Amino acid sequence: MDVREYISAHRARFMDEWASLIRIPSVSCQPEHKADMTRCAERWKELLLAAGCQKAEVLPSKGNPFVYAEYNLTAERSNSETVSQAPTVLVYSHYDVMPVEPLDQWKSDPWEPSIRDGRLYARGADDDKGQAMIQAKAFEYLVKEGQMACNVKFIFEGEEEIGSPSLEAFLESHKELLKADIILVSDTSMIGKDTPSITTGLRGLAYWQIEVDGPNRDLHSGHFGGAVKNPVNALCEMIAKVVDENGRITIPGFYEDVLPIPEEERAMIAQIPFSQEAYNKAIDVDDVFGEVGYSTLERNSCRPSFDVCGIWGGYTGEGSKTVLPSKAYAKVSCRLVANQDHEKISQAFADYMQSIAPQGVRVKVTPMHGGQGYVCPIDIPAYKAAEKGFEIAFGKRPLAARRGGSIPIIAAFEQILCCKTILMGFGLEQNAIHSPNESMDLEVWEKGIIAVSEFYKQYAK
């Protein structure tokens, strides 16, 4: 049976199973939903067994449980040379979701799927229960129709929305169990419904808090202004030195490990529909600023950046208070690119801040958190298989597109499990993940099943 025929024949059941997951309020950041996390994990175990896995289990961790399932070709067929050489795909997803508040902004019950205008509305409709179901149903189709030519493993976690605190330890202690040739993830988005794309890169992150201490108390600005170094002034002077007039970050050694953007990839980025005028208008700015020599889309996805996320000190209440503050603070971050080590950059930034600190103040830099960037080559067999899957499902070749955000777990997969990840995401901006009225475009959802099923066929070749 063709995959489209299979979807049509089983659509009602697919929707019921999807709904059964959505109805479980698996909100990982809220302690009152602790039991729901286990309930959702158990439900996924049932669904993966029903889809064709020979083994599925709920595994404990320091936090919420993991779901592990597997399908091994040798258990289904004779151990021929073709079967013994079949690649192994590890499918990762998460079953936890964000809180639904504010409830008054939802047009329908967030825990009860509602279909309108070709979309399914509910919390987790896209992120990530909807996209995980794409993976499960593509797998089911191939197994039930005797077309699966890969070994497949599934690992679903329940803490992605709170930073995956248990994941790295779980990966380290289950390396052999999770051993695979490629990791497949559907938890990202496409450029647009008519512009399919594959996410090929994610930026890393380094984040700090800076504290600048001056005098032992707040001082009268008339009595001391001009005679004592103002910590807020000092902090602003230091921050202003981090980026030069050409948009380059001045931290010594910062660009040592930054890799150039391949020309083929720059050509693909240039094909992404983009209006600089519309971009400026949407955020109400007269012009943009960034590293000279790169486009806006390259700057916000393929190049590193430095930003002040918050800054405070002194009197900020209503009215005026003529005070020279004793302390000043800022929270700052760098988005990093593949090959930059966030720990190395973190130390380099702290050292740089100390080196440019003016006399009369003391500076403390506290690293808060960080993560590695990730890039997937667009010439490896798994990427080519995903590219073909999108092309068959959507009728056009997908663009390779790096994203400016960070998903540290993807870098952890590469570091611990030693294999690349293919990000076959089917989300759209209008899906409003994490927001009220989250939704999934049902046409895209079905095309996702087609794309993933074709990925397996192509990758097995």
N, C-alpha and C positions, 0 to 999 in steps of 0.2 A: 504494500500500500504506500502511495506517495505521502510525504509528510503533511501536505496540505489536506489530503483526504483524512488522514489520521486525526489531525486537529479538529476537523469538522465533525468527525464521528464521535469524538470524545470531549467536545467543547464543554458540555454541561457538567460532566464529571470534573474536568479541569477546574472550572470555576468554583464548584463546590469545595474541592480540596484547597484551593487558594483561600477561599472564604474561611475554611476551618482554621487556618493559620492566623488570619487577620483577627478573628474573634478572640484570640488569646492575647491579652494586653501585656506583652512581653517588654515592659519598659525597664531597662537594666539600671537606670539611675535612681529608681524609686524603690526603697526597701519593701514597701507593701506588695510589690509584684514579684517577690522572690519565688513564691510557689509557681507563678505563671511562667517563669523562665524554664523551670523543669518540665512543666506541662507542654510548653512549646517544643522543647528538645525532644520529648517523647513522641509528640505528633510528627515531627520531622522523621524520626526513626521509622514510624509506621509508614509514612508516605514513600520513603526511599526503598524500603523493603517491597512495597507494593509496586514500585516503579521497575523493579528488577534486580536490585542489589541482593547478593547472596548472603551478605552479613551487614548488620547495622547495630550500633550500640550507643548508649549515652555514657560518656566518660566523665568522671569528676575532675575538677580542677580546684585551685584555691578560691576561685570565684564561681561563676555560673558554669554549668556543664557544657561539654562539647558533644557534638553529634558526629560520629564516624561511621561511614558505610563504604562498602567496596563491591566491585564487580570484577571478577577475574575470568578472562576468556578460557583459561585452561579448565575451569570448572564446568564450562558449557560445551566445549568442543575437545576433540582429540588434540593431543599436544603436537600439532604439526609445526613445521618450521615457521610458517606464517604467524601462527598463534604465539610461539615462543619469542618471536621478534617484535610482537606488538608493543607499541609505546604505552606508557602509563600516564594518564592525565589526572591531576589532583584538582578537584573543584572546591574552591573556598567560597563561603558566604557567611552571613551572620543572621541570626533570628531575633536579635533584640532591636527595639525601635525607640524613637524619641518620645518624650511626653507629648500629650495631645493639647495641652493648654496653649492658648486660651480657648476654652470650649465654645464660648459664645460666637466665635468666628467661623465655626464649622457649619456648613449648610446641611450636613447629614451626620448621623452618628459615626464617629471615627472608628468604632470597633464593629461596625456592621457595614459590609461593602454595599455601595450604592452605584449603580451604573446609569450614567446620563451623558448624552452627547459623545458617545463612543469612548468614554473613559470610565474606569473603575476608581471610585473615591473611597479612601480609607487610610488610616495610619498603617504604613508598611506596604501600601499598594505598589510603590516602587522600591523604596529603600527599607529592607532589601528582600522582603518576602515575595514581591512580584518578580523581581529579577532572579531570585533563587529558583522560583517555579519555572522560569524559562529554562534554566539548566536541567532541572529535574524532568521536565516534560520532553525535552530534546533527547535526553538519555533514555527515558521510557520508550519513546518511539523506536529508537534504534534497537534496543534490546528486544522489545516485543515483536518487532518485524524481522528479527534475525540479521540486522545490518551493522551491529556494533562491532568494530574491529580494533578497539582500544581497551586496555584495562582502565578502569575508572575508580578513583577514590574520592570520597566527599568528606570535607571537614567544615562543619558549621559551628560558629562560636556564638556566645550570648553576651559579649561585652564590647563589641566594636564601637558602639555609641558612647562608651565611657573610656575610650582609649586603649582597649584590648590589654588590660593589665596582666592577664593570666596567659596570654598567647605565647610570648617568647619562651617562657618556662615549659609550656606544653610542647612546643615545637622541639625544644632541646631534648626533652625526655621521650619523644616519640619519633625521632628522626627516621628510624628504619620503617616504622609503620607508615609514615607519610612520604616515603621515598617515591619520586616520580620523575618523569622526563620534562614535564611542563606543568605550570599551575594556571588554571583558568578561573577568572573572576568576572562576574557580572555585578558590578556595584559602582559603575561610573555612568557617564552620559555621552550622548552624541551631540554634534554641533546642531543638528536639527532633524526633524522628521524626514525631510527630503535631502538632507546632507549627512549621510551616515559617516561615522568616523570611529577610529580605534584610538583609545588613549595610549600613547607610547611613552609618556614621561610624566613624572610627578616631581614637584620640587620638595626638597628637604627643608628643615626648619631648625633654627637656633633662636632661643628666646632668653632674655635677661632682664633683671631689674637692676637699675643703677641708683645708688644712694650717694649723695654728695653732702658732706658735713662741713659746716663752717664754724661760726662762733658757738659758744656754749648755750646761747639763748637767742630768741628773736630780739633784734635791736631796733631802736628808734632810727628811722632812715634819715632824719635830719641831723642827729648827733653823730651817726656813724657812716652815712652814705658817702661814698667817695674815698673812705679811709679803710674800709674793710671789704674783702672780697665777698660778693653776694653769691651764695651757693646756686641760686636759680640762674643768675647770669653765667656762672661758670659752667653749669650743666648745659645750657643752651649753646655756649661757645664750643664745648666739646662735641656735642651732637652735630653741630653745623660742619665740623671738620670731617665727618665720616663719609660724606658723599661730595665729590667735587663738581665743578660746573659742567662737566661732560657726563654726569650721571654714573661715574665710576666710584666704586667703594675703595676707600683709601687705607683700609686695614692692611698692614704689611703681609704679603704672602697670600692674600685673599683669593687671587685668581690662579694660583699655582696649579690647582687640580681641575680647573674649569675646562671642559672639553668644547671645542667649536661645534656649532650646529652643522650637521652634514648638509651639503648643498641640495641633495634630493629632498631632504626634509624641509629645508627653507622654501623650496619650490612648492611643496604641498601646503605649507602654511600660507603662502601667497594666494593659494586657490580658495582659502576659506572665505566665505562671504563676510565682508566686514566694511563698515563705513566709519571712517574716523569722525566725520561730522556727527553722525548719529550717536556714536559712542560718547563724544564730548557732551552732546545735548542731554543724553540720558542721565549723566551724573552732574550736569550743570557746571562744567568747567570751560574756560575760554581756550585752553590748550593743555596738552599733556607734557610730561617730562619723563625722561628716562635715559638710559645709556645710549650715547651717540653711536649711530651705525646700525641700529636695530629697529624694527617696526614695533608698534604697540603689542601685537600678538606674540612677537618673539620676546619682547621685554617681560611680559606677564606670564610667560610659561617656560621659556628656555634659558633665561638669564637670571642671575641672582639679584636680590634687591635688599635694601635696608629701609626700615620704617620705624618711626616712633609710634607706639600703640597707645601710649598714655603718658602724661607729664603733669606733675603737680608740686606745689610747695608754697609756703607763705599763706597769706590771707586771701581766700577766694569767696568769702561770704558777701552778703548784700552791703552796699555802701563802701566806704574806704577806710583803710587802716594803714597808716604810713609805717610800714615795718620792713626791716631787712631780715628775711627768714634765716633761720639757723640750718635748715635742711632743705634739700630738693630731691625729687625722685622722678624716675622715668622707667617705663617698661618699653623695651625695644626688641625688634626681631629682625632676623635675616631669613629670607627664603633662599634656599640653596639649590644647586643643580646637581645632577648625577656626578659622582666621583668626588664631590666635596664632602669631607668628613665633618659632621656637625660638632663633634667633640674638639677636633683640631681648631675649627673656626671659633668655637666658644672660648677657648683659651686665648687665641690670637686677639679676639675682641677685648677680653678682659685686660690683657697686657697693653693693648693700644690705648685703652681708656686711662690706664695708670700713667702711660708715657706722655699723654697730652694734658694731664690734669694740671691746672695752674697752681701756683703757690697760694697758700692761704686757705686751701680746702683739702679735705680727705675724701677719697673716692673708694666705694665698695661696689663691686660688680658680682651679682649673684646669678649663676645660670639657673634657669627655671625648668626648661625641658627642651628636647630636640629630637630630630629624626633624620634619617638619611633620605636623599632623593633617589629616584629610580628612572632608568631609561631602558626601553626594550628595542633592540635592533629590528629594523623593518625588513631584514633579509633572511631571517631564520625561518625554517619550515613551519613552525607553529604560527608565526605571524602571517605567513602567506596563506595558510589554511584558514585563518580567521578572516583575512581579507577576501578570500573567495566566498566564504560563507555569507558575509555581508553583501557581496556583489550579487549573489544568487537571490538572496532574500529581498534586497532593496532595489535591485535593478541598476546599481551603479557602484563603481569602485569606491570604497571608503577612504577618506583622507586620514593620514596619520596626524594626530594632534596631541601635543603635550598640554598638560594642565598646570595651572599655577599653584594649585593647592597641594596639600601634603597628605599622604596616607602611609605613615611609618611602617605599618605591617607589611607592605609590599616589599620594602627594602629588607625587612626581617626575614621574609621568605627566602630571598636570594642569599642572604648571609648565612642562614642556618640550614636551609634545605638545599642550597647550592643549585637552584634552577630558576629560570626566568618565568615571569608571569605575563600572560596575555590578558589584557583588560577589555573584554567584550561587553561593554556597557550599553544599555538600551534606554537610559533615562533621557528625559528632555527637561529643559529649563522650566517649562510650564507645569511640570509635574509637582513642583512646590514641595520637595522633600524637606522634612523637619518642620514644615509650616502647616497651618490649618488648611484643610481641603487638599491634602496630598492626593495625587492620582497617578494612574498609569494609562497611557493610550493603548487601547486594546488591539488596534491594528499593528502597532509597533511591537506589542507583546507577542503576538502570533508570529510576526516576522522574525522576532528574536529566536523563537523555537526553531524556525527554519534555518536561520543563520548558524546556530549552535550545532544543530544536527549535521549540517554540511561541513562545519569545522572538523568534526570527528571523522567524517568520510575522507576529507582531504588530508588530514594529519596522518591517518593510518597508512596513506600511500607513501 
